[in-house]
């Protein structure tokens, strides 16, 4: 059985020149983080690197060593600059092979679409010893080797791969959260936030200020794996805000 106190961690490596140039806005961070939370795994860090083999190899080895899981997005397509498979193989010290099951999947998928050409066959290449992650959206599968999961850069395809992995990764308890909003400056209630968090072991309070309607306010997101502790912490924070003459808005402002 999984130990409830164990915190399982994952990192996300976003790969692609188009992300760093601003031509494409990454949408995978939020969906991967949300999915991981449901699996009882916390996204601990995110790194974005260019389509550069050395940079990918360094990042893969660093992130997989200090996290339970590493997910990558981007760079597993059919073009010459899709180098993630080669870089990950280099990071693991293995060669690149054509996965027979991936080839068969692609042959079936592309049969009514002009057939499997050399470019499309690139999507059957995997680091030696890797397994496949099903992809119902576009045929080309994702790849898993060790604790590293290679997924597409297209968010809708990534979502399908995550769905295929649901329930297959070992994790802990999912993180629960509640939001409380107030028209107050962070600096005015810094002591209240610190004391409330300290008094409720297992809770973390994130503060997110905003300026709206000509006024300053903040939303406070309280997180815990224990529903009872979460509720108690939210009650204490709301009570503390009201004691200072501030409104506490459930769900946020």
C-alpha positions as CSV (number, residue, x, y, z in Angstrom):
1,X,0.0,0.0,0.0
2,X,1.1,3.6,-0.6
3,X,2.2,5.5,2.4
4,X,0.0,8.6,2.8
5,X,2.9,10.7,4.0
6,X,5.0,10.0,0.9
7,X,5.0,13.0,-1.4
8,X,5.5,11.8,-5.0
9,X,7.0,14.4,-7.3
10,X,7.2,14.9,-11.0
11,X,9.0,17.4,-13.3
12,X,7.9,18.6,-16.7
13,X,10.4,19.3,-19.5
14,X,8.9,21.4,-22.3
15,X,10.9,21.1,-25.5
16,X,10.8,23.4,-28.5
17,X,12.2,26.6,-30.1
18,X,8.7,27.7,-30.8
19,X,7.9,27.9,-27.1
20,X,11.0,30.0,-26.3
21,X,10.5,32.3,-29.2
22,X,6.9,33.1,-28.2
23,X,5.5,31.8,-31.5
24,X,3.6,29.1,-29.6
25,X,2.1,29.5,-26.1
26,X,2.5,26.4,-24.0
27,X,-0.8,25.0,-22.6
28,X,0.6,21.7,-21.3
29,X,1.9,22.9,-18.0
30,X,-1.6,23.5,-16.5
31,X,-3.1,20.3,-17.9
32,X,-0.2,18.1,-16.8
33,X,-0.2,19.7,-13.3
34,X,-3.9,19.1,-12.9
35,X,-3.7,15.5,-14.1
36,X,-0.8,14.8,-11.8
37,X,-2.7,16.1,-8.8
38,X,-5.5,13.7,-9.4
39,X,-2.9,10.9,-9.5
40,X,-1.5,12.0,-6.2
41,X,1.7,13.4,-7.7
42,X,2.9,16.9,-7.3
43,X,4.4,18.9,-10.2
44,X,7.6,20.1,-8.5
45,X,9.3,22.0,-11.4
46,X,9.0,22.9,-15.0
47,X,11.9,23.6,-17.4
48,X,11.7,24.8,-21.0
49,X,14.6,24.0,-23.4
50,X,15.3,24.6,-27.0
51,X,15.6,21.9,-29.7
52,X,19.2,21.3,-28.7
53,X,20.4,17.8,-28.0
54,X,22.9,18.7,-25.3
55,X,20.4,20.9,-23.5
56,X,17.8,18.1,-23.6
57,X,20.2,15.5,-22.4
58,X,21.4,17.6,-19.4
59,X,17.8,18.5,-18.4
60,X,16.5,14.9,-18.7
61,X,19.3,13.5,-16.5
62,X,19.0,16.3,-13.9
63,X,15.2,16.2,-13.7
64,X,14.7,12.4,-13.7
65,X,17.3,12.0,-10.9
66,X,15.6,14.2,-8.4
67,X,12.0,13.4,-9.2
68,X,9.9,10.3,-9.2
69,X,8.7,11.0,-12.7
70,X,9.7,13.2,-15.6
71,X,7.3,14.1,-18.4
72,X,8.5,15.7,-21.6
73,X,6.3,17.4,-24.2
74,X,7.4,18.2,-27.8
75,X,9.9,17.0,-30.3
76,X,8.6,13.5,-31.0
77,X,7.1,14.3,-34.4
78,X,8.1,13.4,-38.0
79,X,10.4,16.3,-38.9
80,X,14.2,16.7,-38.7
81,X,14.1,19.0,-35.7
82,X,12.1,16.4,-33.6
83,X,15.1,15.2,-31.7
84,X,13.7,14.3,-28.3
85,X,13.9,10.6,-28.9
86,X,17.5,10.8,-29.8
87,X,18.4,13.0,-26.9
88,X,16.6,10.9,-24.3
89,X,18.3,7.8,-25.7
90,X,21.6,9.5,-25.3
91,X,20.7,10.5,-21.7
92,X,20.0,6.8,-21.0
93,X,23.1,5.6,-22.8
94,X,21.1,3.4,-25.3
95,X,20.6,3.3,-29.0
96,X,17.5,4.3,-31.0
97,X,15.4,1.5,-32.6
98,X,12.2,1.1,-34.6
99,X,9.6,-0.2,-32.2
100,X,7.7,-3.0,-34.1
101,X,4.3,-2.3,-32.3
102,X,4.7,1.5,-33.1
103,X,5.4,0.7,-36.7
104,X,2.3,-1.5,-36.9
105,X,0.2,1.2,-35.3
106,X,1.4,3.8,-37.8
107,X,1.0,1.5,-40.8
108,X,-2.7,1.0,-39.8
109,X,-3.2,4.6,-39.2
110,X,-1.7,5.9,-42.4
111,X,-3.0,3.2,-44.7
112,X,-5.9,5.3,-45.8
113,X,-3.8,8.5,-45.6
114,X,-1.2,7.8,-48.2
115,X,0.8,5.2,-46.5
116,X,3.8,5.1,-44.2
117,X,6.7,7.1,-45.6
118,X,10.1,7.7,-44.2
119,X,9.1,10.9,-42.3
120,X,6.1,9.2,-40.7
121,X,8.2,6.2,-39.8
122,X,10.4,8.5,-37.6
123,X,7.5,8.4,-35.1
124,X,8.1,4.7,-34.5
125,X,11.6,5.4,-33.3
126,X,12.2,4.9,-29.6
127,X,15.1,4.6,-27.2
128,X,16.0,0.9,-27.0
129,X,14.1,-0.8,-24.2
130,X,11.2,1.8,-24.2
131,X,7.5,1.0,-24.0
132,X,4.7,2.8,-25.7
133,X,2.0,5.2,-24.4
134,X,-1.2,4.8,-26.4
135,X,-2.4,7.7,-28.6
136,X,-6.0,7.5,-29.8
137,X,-5.8,10.9,-31.4
138,X,-3.2,10.7,-34.2
139,X,-1.8,7.2,-34.1
140,X,1.8,8.1,-33.2
141,X,2.3,6.7,-29.6
142,X,4.1,8.4,-26.7
143,X,7.1,6.7,-25.2
144,X,8.1,5.6,-21.7
145,X,11.5,4.6,-20.6
146,X,12.5,4.3,-16.9
147,X,10.7,7.1,-15.1
148,X,10.6,9.3,-18.2
149,X,7.4,9.8,-20.2
150,X,7.7,11.4,-23.7
151,X,4.5,13.0,-25.0
152,X,3.4,15.1,-27.9
153,X,3.6,18.9,-27.8
154,X,0.0,19.3,-29.2
155,X,-2.1,19.8,-26.0
156,X,-5.1,17.7,-27.3
157,X,-2.8,14.8,-28.1
158,X,-1.0,15.2,-24.8
159,X,-4.4,15.0,-23.0
160,X,-5.2,11.7,-24.7
161,X,-1.8,10.2,-23.7
162,X,-2.4,11.4,-20.1
163,X,-5.8,9.7,-20.1
164,X,-4.2,6.5,-21.3
165,X,-1.8,6.7,-18.3
166,X,-4.5,7.4,-15.7
167,X,-4.2,5.0,-12.8
168,X,-1.0,3.4,-14.0
169,X,1.5,5.5,-12.0
170,X,2.1,5.1,-8.3
171,X,1.3,8.2,-6.3
172,X,0.1,9.4,-2.9
173,X,-3.1,11.2,-1.9
174,X,-4.4,13.9,-4.2
175,X,-4.0,17.5,-3.1
176,X,-7.3,19.2,-2.2
177,X,-7.7,22.9,-2.3
178,X,-10.1,25.8,-1.4
179,X,-9.9,29.4,-2.3
180,X,-10.7,32.4,-0.1
181,X,-10.7,35.9,-1.5
182,X,-10.5,39.3,0.2
183,X,-10.2,43.0,-0.7
184,X,-7.0,43.4,1.3
185,X,-3.3,44.0,0.6
186,X,-1.0,41.0,1.2
187,X,1.3,43.0,3.4
188,X,-1.6,43.8,5.8
189,X,-2.2,40.1,6.6
190,X,1.2,38.6,6.1
191,X,1.4,37.7,9.8
192,X,-2.1,36.1,9.7
193,X,-1.2,34.0,6.7
194,X,2.0,32.8,8.3
195,X,0.5,32.0,11.7
196,X,-2.5,30.2,10.1
197,X,-0.3,28.0,8.0
198,X,2.0,27.2,11.0
199,X,-1.0,26.3,13.1
200,X,-2.3,23.8,10.6
201,X,0.3,21.2,9.9
202,X,0.0,19.7,6.4
203,X,-1.5,22.9,4.9
204,X,0.0,25.4,2.5
205,X,-1.4,28.8,1.7
206,X,-0.6,30.5,-1.6
207,X,-1.3,34.2,-1.9
208,X,-2.3,35.7,-5.3
209,X,-2.7,39.5,-5.3
210,X,-4.6,41.4,-8.0
211,X,-5.7,44.9,-8.9
212,X,-9.3,45.2,-10.0
213,X,-12.1,47.8,-10.1
214,X,-9.6,50.3,-8.8
215,X,-8.9,48.2,-5.6
216,X,-6.2,45.9,-4.4
217,X,-7.2,42.4,-3.3
218,X,-5.9,38.9,-3.1
219,X,-7.1,35.3,-3.4
220,X,-5.7,32.7,-1.0
221,X,-5.5,29.1,-2.1
222,X,-5.2,26.7,0.7
223,X,-3.9,23.2,-0.1
224,X,-3.8,19.9,1.9
225,X,-4.2,16.2,1.3
226,X,-6.4,16.0,4.4
227,X,-10.0,17.3,4.0
228,X,-10.5,17.9,7.7
229,X,-7.3,19.9,8.1
230,X,-8.0,21.9,5.0
231,X,-11.5,22.8,6.3
232,X,-10.0,23.8,9.7
233,X,-7.3,26.0,8.1
234,X,-9.9,27.7,5.8
235,X,-12.1,28.4,8.8
236,X,-9.2,29.9,10.8
237,X,-8.2,32.1,7.9
238,X,-11.7,33.3,7.3
239,X,-12.2,34.0,11.0
240,X,-8.8,35.9,11.1
241,X,-9.8,38.1,8.1
242,X,-13.1,39.0,9.6
243,X,-11.4,39.8,12.9
244,X,-9.4,42.4,11.0
245,X,-12.5,43.9,9.5
246,X,-12.0,42.2,6.1
247,X,-14.5,40.2,4.1
248,X,-13.7,36.5,3.5
249,X,-15.2,35.4,0.2
250,X,-15.5,31.6,-0.3
251,X,-14.3,30.6,-3.8
252,X,-12.3,33.8,-4.2
253,X,-13.0,37.3,-5.5
